[in-house]
Amino acid sequence: TWGSRKGKQWYQRRVRGIPMYNLLKCLFLLWCMWPIKNNGSTLVYHKILRPFLLKNEDKIDARLDKVTGKVNKYVDDAKREAAAFADSSTGQALVAGAQVASANAAQQLDEALNDSDKDKDI
């Protein structure tokens, strides 16, 4: 959080130096959303964003593959740890407790439904 606050403070200091920043930002966003064929969002995409993405596609894909690999490793580790916990005595006790609680909840639901059927007869 400290880093994000520093970044926000840096950004705010830079923005304060631009006269009528909020008005200019509002006008830019209106232009981007204006319901015409070549509004701002179309131009920004085709002139700035798309060329940048096409130029750096290989770098972006490599970075995403690296991140995906790390995430998959963490997920696999978590699955292994969960399976080991489920096989342990503590995990087995929790499973048994959950089964009892599930059975009790099902029984209470059945009783409540039967009670409501009896109320209809009255």
Summary of the structure (lengths in Angstrom):
residues: 122
radius of gyration: 29.1
end to end distance: 61.5
largest distance: 76.3
contacts: 236
relative contact order: 0.03
helix: 89%
strand: 0%
